[in-house]
Amino acid sequence: MYGKDSEEARRIFNAYGKYYNESEERNPNRKHLDQILFSMMKDVKGKKILDAGCGAGNYCKILVDMEAEVFGIDISPCMIDLAKEQCKDYKIDFRISDIENTPFDDNEFDIVISAFSLLYKKDLRSVLREFKRVLKKDGEAYVVVPHPVRKMVKYTHDYFETGKHWQNRGEMRFFNYYRTMEEYINSLALEGFSIKEIREPKPIKTSDNSFPHYLIIKSVSS
């Protein structure tokens, strides 16, 4: 049904999804990232938003509180179950779906958010092409990833050692596709997106603050 990477991601988050979500909730830099991301969106009232790789639905709840119409998809049934439980008092449409092949119509959304989900996809441009398909003209895409400088230099000691890498995080073993800034920006441009804003949040409450931990790219479907 799904490709190898999607099946692996599904297995990982079925096993460790709750652990991952709890560790992210304890991370002060993740909270700082989220504040910056939502400040970049400005007014989303009445807008139709897709959280592509929604995990436990944390962003979905915030967006509903901001009066948006929200859909969340994730490859992991465990994460979707967790999202439904955490968001049981919210009107959110959650579905199990691969972000590279979504069940939505063309030109359906005003905004697509991809927070860390692109890390599990080998074919970046194929996923961005799907985002562009479901976005309305001038719709916004927000790509959030670990900052490539930190990701590669810290874990591989070589910024140019891109591709699929496995790593450990406490009890969790998972893979990510490492990419350069160049690949993210050029892929968006080649798939018809115009880059509008790039943010590299300065870390807080950590000794590892000599480079940014995250990268946010805001682009518009042109």
VOBA-1610 file (N, C-alpha, C; in pm, whole numbers, padded with zeros to 5 digits, always signed):
BEGIN
Met+00083-00121+00000Met+00000+00000+00000Met+00086+00126+00000Tyr+00188+00128+00086Tyr+00279+00241+00094Tyr+00419+00198+00054Gly+00506+00297+00023Gly+00644+00267-00006Gly+00720+00227+00119Lys+00845+00184+00100Lys+00926+00134+00212Lys+00944+00239+00321Asp+00977+00361+00282Asp+00999+00466+00383Asp+00872+00495+00462Ser+00760+00499+00393Ser+00633+00526+00462Ser+00600+00414+00559Glu+00624+00291+00517Glu+00597+00177+00606Glu+00689+00180+00727Glu+00816+00220+00707Glu+00909+00229+00819Glu+00866+00340+00916Ala+00826+00455+00860Ala+00780+00565+00944Ala+00654+00527+01021Arg+00566+00456+00953Arg+00444+00407+01017Arg+00477+00316+01136Arg+00571+00224+01114Arg+00612+00131+01220Arg+00675+00206+01338Ile+00763+00301+01308Ile+00833+00376+01412Ile+00735+00453+01500Phe+00642+00522+01437Phe+00551+00606+01517Phe+00436+00527+01578Asn+00407+00412+01524Asn+00314+00324+01594Asn+00376+00275+01725Ala+00507+00255+01722Ala+00577+00204+01840Ala+00616+00315+01938Tyr+00658+00430+01886Tyr+00719+00533+01971Tyr+00647+00668+01965Gly+00531+00673+01903Gly+00462+00801+01885Gly+00434+00875+02014Lys+00383+00804+02114Lys+00352+00869+02241Lys+00478+00919+02310Tyr+00584+00839+02305Tyr+00713+00878+02363Tyr+00766+01004+02293Tyr+00758+01006+02161Tyr+00806+01120+02083Tyr+00727+01246+02118Asn+00596+01235+02123Asn+00512+01350+02152Asn+00541+01407+02291Glu+00557+01320+02389Glu+00585+01366+02525Glu+00721+01434+02535Ser+00820+01382+02462Ser+00952+01444+02466Ser+00951+01581+02399Glu+00873+01595+02292Glu+00862+01725+02225Glu+00791+01827+02314Glu+00693+01783+02388Glu+00620+01874+02477Glu+00708+01927+02590Arg+00816+01855+02622Arg+00909+01900+02728Arg+01021+01988+02673Asn+01026+02007+02543Asn+01136+02077+02478Asn+01104+02227+02468Pro+01172+02313+02543Pro+01141+02457+02539Pro+01169+02519+02403Asn+01267+02465+02330Asn+01295+02519+02198Asn+01184+02486+02099Arg+01117+02374+02118Arg+01003+02343+02032Arg+00888+02440+02058Lys+00865+02476+02180Lys+00762+02575+02212Lys+00795+02710+02150His+00922+02746+02156His+00968+02871+02095His+00948+02868+01944Leu+00980+02757+01882Leu+00958+02738+01738Leu+00811+02757+01703Asp+00723+02694+01779Asp+00579+02700+01750Asp+00528+02843+01757Gln+00575+02920+01855Gln+00533+03060+01866Gln+00570+03139+01742Ile+00691+03116+01692Ile+00737+03187+01572Ile+00656+03144+01450Leu+00635+03013+01436Leu+00558+02961+01323Leu+00420+03024+01316Phe+00348+03026+01426Phe+00211+03078+01423Phe+00207+03229+01408Ser+00312+03297+01452Ser+00317+03442+01429Ser+00337+03472+01280Met+00402+03382+01207Met+00421+03400+01062Met+00291+03383+00984Met+00197+03307+01040Met+00070+03282+00971Met-00028+03398+00981Lys-00011+03478+01082Lys-00099+03593+01103Lys-00245+03546+01118Asp-00337+03603+01041Asp-00480+03575+01061Asp-00522+03454+00977Val-00563+03345+01043Val-00607+03225+00972Val-00757+03200+00989Lys-00827+03296+01046Lys-00971+03279+01069Lys-01044+03245+00940Gly-01120+03135+00942Gly-01199+03095+00827Gly-01121+03024+00717Lys-00990+03009+00734Lys-00910+02944+00631Lys-00910+02793+00649Lys-00897+02724+00537Lys-00895+02577+00537Lys-00749+02532+00538Ile-00710+02456+00641Ile-00569+02425+00662Ile-00549+02275+00672Leu-00444+02226+00605Leu-00403+02087+00614Leu-00273+02077+00692Asp-00276+02000+00800Asp-00154+01968+00874Asp-00106+01832+00822Ala-00005+01835+00737Ala+00043+01715+00668Ala+00153+01648+00751Gly+00113+01545+00824Gly+00201+01481+00921Gly+00169+01539+01057Cys+00042+01529+01096Cys-00010+01603+01211Cys+00033+01546+01345Gly+00085+01422+01346Gly+00124+01363+01474Gly+00007+01357+01570Ala+00029+01404+01692Ala-00073+01397+01797Ala-00173+01512+01791Gly-00167+01594+01686Gly-00267+01697+01666Gly-00246+01826+01742Asn-00124+01848+01792Asn-00099+01968+01872Asn-00120+02096+01793Tyr-00071+02101+01669Tyr-00091+02220+01586Tyr-00238+02235+01548Cys-00306+02124+01527Cys-00446+02129+01487Cys-00530+02200+01591Lys-00506+02170+01719Lys-00581+02235+01826Lys-00559+02386+01826Ile-00434+02426+01810Ile-00402+02569+01809Ile-00473+02639+01693Leu-00473+02575+01577Leu-00535+02635+01459Leu-00686+02647+01472Val-00749+02548+01536Val-00893+02558+01561Val-00921+02673+01657Asp-00837+02687+01759Asp-00853+02800+01851Asp-00836+02934+01779Met-00763+02932+01667Met-00746+03052+01585Met-00858+03065+01481Glu-00959+02978+01493Glu-01082+02981+01411Glu-01059+02939+01266Ala-00967+02846+01245Ala-00947+02788+01112Ala-01024+02657+01101Glu-01048+02614+00977Glu-01105+02482+00950Glu-00987+02388+00925Val-00976+02282+01005Val-00851+02207+01009Val-00870+02059+00973Phe-00775+02010+00891Phe-00766+01869+00856Phe-00626+01821+00895Gly-00618+01703+00955Gly-00488+01648+00991Gly-00470+01509+00933Ile-00355+01484+00872Ile-00326+01350+00819Ile-00192+01302+00875Asp-00182+01171+00893Asp-00058+01111+00940Asp-00054+00966+00892Ile+00066+00916+00868Ile+00084+00780+00820Ile+00060+00677+00929Ser+00069+00720+01056Ser+00061+00628+01169Ser-00078+00623+01231Pro-00144+00507+01229Pro-00273+00494+01299Pro-00264+00528+01447Cys-00152+00494+01510Cys-00133+00525+01651Cys-00137+00675+01675Met-00071+00752+01589Met-00069+00897+01604Met-00207+00957+01578Ile-00278+00903+01481Ile-00413+00953+01454Ile-00505+00924+01572Asp-00492+00806+01631Asp-00571+00774+01750Asp-00539+00869+01865Leu-00410+00897+01882Leu-00368+00990+01987Leu-00422+01131+01960Ala-00417+01172+01832Ala-00469+01304+01795Ala-00619+01314+01821Lys-00691+01210+01785Lys-00836+01211+01809Lys-00869+01219+01957Glu-00790+01150+02039Glu-00812+01153+02184Glu-00780+01291+02240Gln-00665+01347+02199Gln-00625+01478+02251Gln-00716+01590+02202Cys-00778+01569+02087Cys-00859+01675+02026Cys-01008+01640+02027Lys-01049+01558+02120Lys-01187+01508+02120Lys-01290+01620+02138Asp-01249+01731+02192Asp-01342+01843+02211Asp-01333+01945+02098Tyr-01258+01910+01992Tyr-01237+02000+01879Tyr-01295+01938+01752Lys-01342+02023+01664Lys-01393+01977+01535Lys-01277+01975+01434Ile-01215+01858+01421Ile-01100+01840+01332Ile-01119+01710+01255Asp-01094+01714+01127Asp-01104+01595+01041Asp-00966+01528+01036Phe-00950+01416+01108Phe-00824+01341+01108Phe-00837+01218+01018Arg-00731+01191+00939Arg-00732+01076+00850Arg-00592+01012+00846Ile-00590+00880+00830Ile-00464+00810+00805Ile-00432+00825+00657Ser-00318+00886+00627Ser-00283+00910+00487Ser-00134+00938+00473Asp-00082+00899+00358Asp+00054+00935+00319Asp+00053+01079+00269Ile+00147+01160+00313Ile+00149+01301+00270Ile+00185+01317+00123Glu+00238+01212+00062Glu+00276+01217-00079Glu+00158+01186-00171Asn+00051+01133-00114Asn-00066+01095-00193Asn-00190+01113-00106Thr-00237+01236-00097Thr-00345+01268-00004Thr-00482+01244-00069Pro-00588+01232+00012Pro-00722+01204-00041Pro-00802+01329-00075Phe-00736+01442-00095Phe-00807+01568-00112Phe-00813+01613-00258Asp-00907+01703-00286Asp-00924+01756-00422Asp-00819+01861-00454Asp-00805+01891-00581Asp-00720+02001-00625Asp-00771+02132-00566Asn-00678+02222-00535Asn-00712+02359-00496Asn-00807+02364-00375Glu-00785+02276-00278Glu-00878+02265-00166Glu-00838+02348-00045Phe-00708+02374-00026Phe-00663+02435+00100Phe-00602+02573+00079Asp-00618+02655+00183Asp-00552+02786+00185Asp-00409+02774+00236Ile-00385+02678+00326Ile-00254+02662+00389Ile-00224+02513+00407Val-00100+02475+00381Val-00051+02343+00417Val+00069+02361+00510Ile+00068+02287+00620Ile+00181+02286+00714Ile+00246+02149+00709Ser+00378+02147+00696Ser+00454+02022+00707Ser+00562+02043+00811Ala+00536+01996+00932Ala+00631+02012+01042Ala+00702+01879+01066Phe+00822+01868+01015Phe+00911+01753+01034Phe+00871+01629+00952Ser+00759+01632+00884Ser+00715+01514+00808Ser+00797+01490+00682Leu+00855+01594+00624Leu+00937+01576+00503Leu+01064+01496+00530Leu+01101+01485+00657Leu+01223+01411+00692Leu+01212+01263+00662Tyr+01090+01214+00644Tyr+01068+01070+00622Tyr+01039+01038+00475Lys+01065+01135+00386Lys+01036+01117+00245Lys+01161+01133+00159Lys+01189+01031+00079Lys+01305+01036-00009Lys+01285+01135-00123Asp+01163+01134-00181Asp+01136+01219-00298Asp+01069+01348-00251Leu+01152+01444-00216Leu+01103+01571-00164Leu+01012+01641-00264Arg+01053+01645-00390Arg+00976+01719-00490Arg+00838+01658-00513Ser+00828+01526-00501Ser+00698+01462-00518Ser+00600+01507-00410Val+00647+01520-00287Val+00560+01566-00179Val+00522+01712-00199Leu+00618+01795-00237Leu+00589+01936-00261Leu+00491+01953-00377Arg+00503+01866-00476Arg+00409+01869-00590Arg+00267+01839-00542Glu+00254+01745-00447Glu+00123+01714-00390Glu+00070+01832-00309Phe+00156+01898-00234Phe+00113+02016-00160Phe+00060+02123-00256Lys+00133+02144-00365Lys+00090+02245-00462Lys-00044+02207-00524Arg-00065+02080-00548Arg-00191+02033-00608Arg-00310+02067-00520Val-00298+02043-00389Val-00413+02064-00300Val-00427+02209-00255Leu-00326+02291-00280Leu-00333+02432-00242Leu-00406+02515-00348Lys-00479+02614-00300Lys-00537+02713-00390Lys-00426+02802-00446Lys-00456+02873-00553Lys-00361+02971-00605Lys-00331+03073-00496Asp-00205+03101-00479Asp-00155+03190-00374Asp-00171+03131-00234Gly-00197+02998-00227Gly-00200+02931-00098Gly-00060+02923-00039Glu-00054+02914+00093Glu+00074+02917+00164Glu+00116+02777+00209Ala+00245+02749+00195Ala+00303+02625+00247Ala+00409+02662+00351Tyr+00402+02596+00466Tyr+00500+02618+00572Tyr+00576+02487+00593Val+00704+02490+00561Val+00791+02374+00579Val+00876+02397+00703Val+00867+02304+00798Val+00945+02313+00922Val+01031+02188+00932Val+01163+02207+00947Val+01257+02095+00957Val+01366+02130+01058Pro+01435+02028+01110Pro+01557+02058+01186Pro+01652+02137+01096His+01722+02232+01152His+01810+02312+01067His+01919+02223+01005Pro+01935+02229+00873Pro+02034+02141+00807Pro+02176+02156+00862Val+02216+02276+00899Val+02351+02293+00952Val+02369+02211+01079Arg+02277+02225+01171Arg+02286+02149+01296Arg+02271+01999+01271Lys+02177+01963+01188Lys+02147+01822+01164Lys+02269+01749+01112Met+02331+01802+01007Met+02441+01732+00945Met+02572+01747+01023Val+02601+01868+01068Val+02728+01889+01136Val+02732+01814+01269Lys+02620+01813+01340Lys+02615+01746+01471Lys+02620+01594+01457Tyr+02544+01541+01361Tyr+02527+01395+01356Tyr+02617+01325+01255Thr+02659+01394+01149Thr+02745+01330+01049Thr+02881+01399+01037His+02893+01519+01094His+03016+01599+01087His+03052+01637+00944Asp+02953+01634+00856Asp+02975+01670+00716Asp+02844+01724+00660Tyr+02838+01856+00637Tyr+02716+01919+00589Tyr+02666+01858+00458Phe+02757+01806+00379Phe+02720+01756+00247Phe+02690+01606+00244Glu+02688+01543+00361Glu+02654+01401+00366Glu+02502+01386+00377Thr+02435+01408+00267Thr+02290+01403+00264Thr+02241+01259+00248Gly+02109+01242+00247Gly+02051+01109+00228Gly+01991+01055+00357Lys+01962+00927+00357Lys+01892+00863+00468Lys+01991+00824+00578His+01959+00867+00700His+02044+00836+00815His+01956+00788+00930Trp+02006+00690+01002Trp+01938+00641+01122Trp+02004+00702+01244Gln+01924+00732+01346Gln+01977+00786+01470Gln+01888+00744+01586Asn+01940+00765+01708Asn+01868+00728+01829Asn+01828+00853+01906Arg+01715+00843+01971Arg+01667+00951+02057Arg+01606+00884+02180Gly+01685+00872+02286Gly+01639+00796+02401Gly+01612+00652+02360Glu+01492+00606+02386Glu+01457+00468+02351Glu+01412+00453+02206Met+01404+00564+02135Met+01349+00563+01999Met+01460+00557+01895Arg+01449+00467+01799Arg+01540+00461+01685Arg+01461+00495+01559Phe+01510+00591+01483Phe+01434+00640+01368Phe+01530+00687+01259Phe+01475+00712+01141Phe+01555+00763+01030Phe+01505+00902+00990Asn+01593+00977+00928Asn+01559+01104+00863Asn+01635+01114+00732Tyr+01577+01185+00637Tyr+01652+01222+00518Tyr+01715+01358+00543Tyr+01848+01362+00541Tyr+01921+01486+00562Tyr+01933+01559+00428Arg+01905+01691+00431Arg+01912+01773+00310Arg+01978+01906+00340Thr+02038+01964+00240Thr+02097+02097+00254Thr+01989+02204+00238Met+02021+02325+00280Met+01932+02439+00257Met+01904+02453+00109Glu+02007+02436+00029Glu+01996+02448-00116Glu+01887+02355-00172Glu+01884+02231-00123Glu+01786+02136-00176Glu+01644+02176-00138Tyr+01623+02218-00015Tyr+01488+02260+00025Tyr+01440+02379-00059Ile+01523+02480-00071Ile+01481+02602-00140Ile+01464+02578-00290Asn+01560+02509-00352Asn+01549+02484-00495Asn+01431+02393-00527Ser+01403+02295-00442Ser+01290+02205-00466Ser+01158+02281-00461Leu+01144+02369-00366Leu+01023+02451-00360Leu+01009+02537-00486Ala+01118+02599-00527Ala+01114+02684-00646Ala+01079+02603-00771Leu+01139+02486-00785Leu+01114+02403-00903Leu+00972+02350-00909Glu+00906+02339-00794Glu+00767+02292-00791Glu+00666+02406-00792Gly+00714+02526-00821Gly+00622+02638-00842Gly+00587+02718-00719Phe+00673+02716-00617Phe+00650+02795-00498Phe+00744+02916-00498Ser+00693+03026-00448Ser+00776+03146-00429Ser+00809+03159-00280Ile+00937+03168-00250Ile+00980+03181-00111Ile+00946+03321-00061Lys+00876+03327+00054Lys+00835+03456+00109Lys+00911+03494+00236Glu+00949+03393+00314Glu+01016+03423+00441Glu+01088+03298+00491Ile+01206+03319+00546Ile+01282+03211+00609Ile+01317+03254+00750Arg+01294+03165+00846Arg+01327+03196+00984Arg+01417+03086+01040Glu+01517+03128+01119Glu+01610+03037+01186Glu+01610+03074+01335Pro+01513+03024+01411Pro+01499+03067+01551Pro+01626+03044+01633Lys+01661+03145+01711Lys+01775+03130+01800Lys+01737+03041+01917Pro+01819+02940+01949Pro+01784+02849+02058Pro+01775+02921+02192Ile+01693+02867+02281Ile+01681+02918+02417Ile+01701+02803+02515Lys+01747+02834+02634Lys+01760+02736+02743Lys+01836+02611+02701Thr+01950+02631+02637Thr+02032+02517+02597Thr+02177+02561+02584Ser+02270+02469+02607Ser+02412+02500+02587Ser+02450+02484+02441Asp+02363+02418+02364Asp+02391+02393+02222Asp+02329+02505+02140Asn+02386+02627+02153Asn+02323+02743+02090Asn+02415+02816+01993Ser+02512+02744+01936Ser+02603+02807+01842Ser+02550+02805+01699Phe+02435+02739+01679Phe+02368+02740+01548Phe+02220+02713+01572Pro+02135+02752+01477Pro+01991+02733+01497Pro+01953+02586+01497His+01850+02551+01572His+01802+02414+01578His+01699+02385+01470Tyr+01627+02491+01427Tyr+01516+02469+01333Tyr+01522+02567+01217Leu+01453+02527+01111Leu+01438+02611+00992Leu+01290+02613+00955Ile+01236+02734+00932Ile+01099+02750+00885Ile+01105+02822+00749Ile+01040+02763+00651Ile+01033+02824+00518Ile+00886+02849+00485Lys+00852+02974+00465Lys+00717+03011+00420Lys+00722+03038+00271Ser+00636+02970+00196Ser+00631+02991+00052Ser+00487+02999+00004Val+00469+03048-00115Val+00335+03068-00173Val+00327+02996-00306Ser+00216+02927-00330Ser+00193+02856-00455Ser+00161+02958-00564Ser+00250+02971-00660Ser+00235+03076-00761Ser+00176+03022-00889
//
